Amino acid sequence: MRYYIYLSTAKVDMLYEQIPPKLARRLAVEAKVDLKVLSLAVQSPRGDTSTYDRLDLVEAYLEREFDVSWMSEPSAWFRGDLGLRIVGDGGPNSPTLMTGRDGDTVVALIGSAHHLIGHQAAPDLHRVGYSGLPSMFRLLQEVPPEWERQFNVRWWGRMPSRESVAHDVLHFADALTVPPVPCEFLARRLLSDTVRREDGRELTVVVGTPVYVAMSDGMPGDGEA
């Protein structure tokens, strides 16, 4: 069982609908999905399965058809186990940003706050998506004032335009003071780049958008060194 913090039903549904029906049964066996659920998935409308059943099949499909890598050397799809500092759960139509560091790898995951468990938007509310690089860029250029107060971001004015999103991500991650939460995640890579700090140290900055983020059994802390 996973204790989910963030689960993008939009991504799960989008990916699930692309799995060929004939492959669904084989994947369900590999993912050990309940056979009754499997019958619904193959013979009935796909909407009859639960979000978590669809997630199981999507994970099995990605593992089978793609190179799902680790966060330190991210491919198109990557996993991680990291202490994440999570900001942006003030409203269902706001962005959320989760960032952490393990050695020389800095990870930033961007998504929509209505996918945070317990922060779903009302059914009649128009939902705004924040799962792309344009949203990340706008967010880093104009950090919401409520984030500065609620999440204790050490921010001194608005950041000017910098060399790249990777530099901005590193700058923002260094400014956050909220405590990290030990998490595991599966994400789609949007960008990876190398940033050289003023002390000469090179860091790999990985920007992605998560399918899910769940609490892990790791110790608190984000692995900074």
VMD Tcl script that draws the C-alpha trace (Angstrom):
set ca {
  {0.00 0.00 0.00}
  {1.12 3.54 -0.74}
  {0.18 6.60 1.29}
  {-0.35 9.09 -1.54}
  {0.33 12.79 -1.20}
  {-0.25 13.63 -4.88}
  {-1.97 11.59 -7.59}
  {-2.63 13.02 -11.05}
  {-5.84 11.35 -12.18}
  {-5.58 13.35 -15.42}
  {-2.23 11.74 -16.31}
  {-3.34 8.29 -15.17}
  {-6.51 8.41 -17.29}
  {-4.71 9.85 -20.32}
  {-2.04 7.13 -20.25}
  {-4.46 4.33 -19.38}
  {-6.66 5.05 -22.39}
  {-3.62 4.53 -24.66}
  {-2.87 0.99 -23.48}
  {-3.95 -1.51 -26.16}
  {-6.85 -3.59 -24.76}
  {-5.17 -6.89 -25.64}
  {-2.14 -5.89 -23.63}
  {-4.22 -4.93 -20.58}
  {-4.80 -8.56 -19.49}
  {-1.11 -9.44 -19.68}
  {-0.14 -6.30 -17.79}
  {-2.79 -6.94 -15.15}
  {-1.29 -10.36 -14.46}
  {2.19 -8.86 -14.20}
  {0.93 -6.08 -11.91}
  {-1.08 -8.63 -9.86}
  {-4.30 -6.67 -10.37}
  {-7.37 -8.45 -9.00}
  {-8.87 -10.74 -11.68}
  {-12.37 -9.36 -11.13}
  {-11.03 -5.88 -11.79}
  {-9.13 -7.24 -14.77}
  {-12.37 -8.60 -16.24}
  {-13.92 -5.15 -15.98}
  {-10.87 -3.58 -17.58}
  {-10.95 -5.88 -20.59}
  {-14.66 -6.54 -21.15}
  {-16.42 -3.45 -19.80}
  {-16.02 0.29 -20.32}
  {-12.63 1.37 -19.03}
  {-14.24 3.80 -16.62}
  {-15.42 0.86 -14.48}
  {-11.95 0.41 -12.97}
  {-10.73 2.48 -10.02}
  {-8.02 5.12 -10.24}
  {-5.61 2.89 -8.32}
  {-6.25 -0.09 -10.62}
  {-5.59 2.13 -13.63}
  {-2.41 3.43 -11.99}
  {-1.18 -0.15 -11.46}
  {-1.69 -0.92 -15.14}
  {-0.10 2.36 -16.27}
  {2.99 1.64 -14.16}
  {3.24 -1.87 -15.56}
  {2.89 -0.49 -19.10}
  {5.57 2.17 -18.60}
  {7.97 -0.35 -17.07}
  {7.38 -2.72 -19.99}
  {7.45 -0.28 -22.91}
  {9.78 2.50 -21.69}
  {13.07 2.91 -19.92}
  {11.92 4.08 -16.47}
  {15.15 5.33 -14.92}
  {16.31 6.72 -11.59}
  {16.20 10.46 -10.88}
  {19.99 10.91 -10.98}
  {20.08 9.88 -14.66}
  {16.55 10.66 -15.80}
  {15.11 9.28 -19.01}
  {11.66 10.30 -20.28}
  {10.10 8.59 -17.24}
  {11.94 8.45 -13.92}
  {11.48 7.38 -10.31}
  {12.92 8.77 -7.12}
  {13.02 8.40 -3.35}
  {13.75 11.77 -1.83}
  {12.90 14.25 0.90}
  {10.64 16.76 -0.87}
  {9.80 20.27 0.28}
  {6.20 20.78 -0.83}
  {4.68 24.22 -1.43}
  {1.47 25.45 -2.99}
  {-1.48 23.64 -1.42}
  {-3.41 26.79 -0.58}
  {-6.12 26.42 -3.22}
  {-7.31 23.80 -5.75}
  {-6.58 26.04 -8.75}
  {-3.03 26.90 -7.75}
  {0.24 25.19 -8.74}
  {2.18 22.94 -6.42}
  {5.95 22.54 -6.45}
  {7.86 19.72 -4.78}
  {11.62 19.92 -4.67}
  {14.51 18.12 -3.01}
  {18.17 17.26 -3.38}
  {20.19 14.07 -3.24}
  {23.91 14.70 -3.48}
  {24.53 16.48 -6.79}
  {20.97 15.97 -8.10}
  {18.23 18.55 -7.53}
  {14.68 17.49 -8.42}
  {11.72 19.81 -8.93}
  {8.25 18.42 -9.64}
  {5.47 20.74 -10.78}
  {1.75 19.96 -10.91}
  {-1.70 21.22 -10.02}
  {-2.77 21.54 -6.39}
  {-6.12 19.86 -7.07}
  {-4.19 16.58 -7.47}
  {-2.91 16.83 -3.90}
  {-4.83 14.34 -1.77}
  {-7.36 16.29 0.27}
  {-7.25 19.37 -1.97}
  {-9.53 18.31 -4.84}
  {-11.46 21.03 -6.62}
  {-15.24 21.06 -6.62}
  {-16.75 19.23 -9.65}
  {-18.19 22.47 -11.06}
  {-14.94 24.42 -10.71}
  {-12.88 24.98 -13.84}
  {-9.53 23.31 -13.21}
  {-6.26 24.85 -14.30}
  {-3.29 22.68 -15.28}
  {0.28 23.46 -14.24}
  {2.18 20.42 -15.48}
  {4.45 22.05 -18.07}
  {7.60 24.14 -18.37}
  {5.74 27.39 -19.20}
  {3.93 27.14 -15.85}
  {7.21 26.40 -14.08}
  {8.89 29.40 -15.70}
  {6.05 31.80 -14.81}
  {5.93 30.46 -11.27}
  {9.65 30.97 -10.67}
  {9.55 34.47 -12.11}
  {6.60 35.53 -9.96}
  {6.49 33.58 -6.70}
  {3.01 34.05 -5.13}
  {3.18 36.31 -2.04}
  {1.16 33.78 -0.05}
  {3.92 31.21 -0.65}
  {6.43 33.57 0.96}
  {4.27 33.80 4.08}
  {2.80 30.29 4.27}
  {5.91 28.30 3.34}
  {8.57 30.63 4.73}
  {10.38 31.13 1.43}
  {13.42 33.31 1.97}
  {12.67 35.51 -1.04}
  {14.07 39.02 -1.51}
  {11.99 40.66 -4.21}
  {11.13 39.22 -7.58}
  {13.88 37.30 -9.30}
  {15.05 38.79 -12.62}
  {15.25 36.77 -15.79}
  {18.13 34.30 -15.49}
  {20.02 31.99 -17.85}
  {17.61 29.06 -17.66}
  {14.80 27.41 -15.78}
  {17.42 25.13 -14.21}
  {19.14 28.10 -12.56}
  {15.78 29.40 -11.34}
  {14.85 26.00 -9.91}
  {18.12 25.80 -7.98}
  {17.68 29.36 -6.70}
  {14.16 28.60 -5.50}
  {15.09 25.25 -3.94}
  {17.86 26.95 -1.96}
  {15.37 29.56 -0.70}
  {12.81 27.12 0.70}
  {12.84 26.56 4.46}
  {9.82 24.27 4.91}
  {10.80 20.83 6.26}
  {11.11 17.99 3.73}
  {8.82 14.97 3.62}
  {10.33 11.57 2.68}
  {8.66 10.62 -0.60}
  {8.76 8.21 -3.51}
  {7.51 9.29 -6.91}
  {7.06 8.52 -10.60}
  {7.37 11.47 -13.00}
  {7.68 12.54 -16.63}
  {10.86 14.47 -17.34}
  {10.39 17.98 -18.71}
  {13.98 19.18 -18.50}
  {17.38 18.22 -17.16}
  {20.42 20.47 -17.14}
  {23.72 21.01 -15.38}
  {24.24 24.14 -13.30}
  {27.61 25.29 -11.99}
  {27.40 27.01 -8.61}
  {29.55 29.91 -7.55}
  {31.79 27.54 -5.59}
  {32.45 25.61 -8.81}
  {30.34 22.58 -7.89}
  {28.20 21.20 -10.70}
  {24.64 20.07 -9.91}
  {22.20 18.21 -12.13}
  {18.78 19.88 -12.06}
  {15.86 17.64 -13.07}
  {12.44 19.17 -13.71}
  {9.48 16.86 -14.09}
  {5.75 16.54 -13.62}
  {4.61 13.71 -11.31}
  {2.14 10.94 -11.94}
  {2.16 10.29 -8.21}
  {4.03 11.24 -5.05}
  {3.66 9.06 -1.96}
  {5.20 9.05 1.49}
  {8.10 6.65 1.80}
  {9.72 4.92 4.76}
  {12.88 6.98 4.42}
  {14.20 9.24 7.15}
  {13.27 12.96 7.00}
  {15.74 15.09 5.10}
  {16.42 15.75 1.46}
  {19.93 14.36 1.16}
  {21.72 17.68 0.75}
  {25.45 17.51 0.99}
}
mol new
graphics top color blue
foreach p $ca { graphics top sphere $p radius 0.5 }
foreach p [lrange $ca 0 end-1] q [lrange $ca 1 end] { graphics top cylinder $p $q radius 0.2 }
display resetview
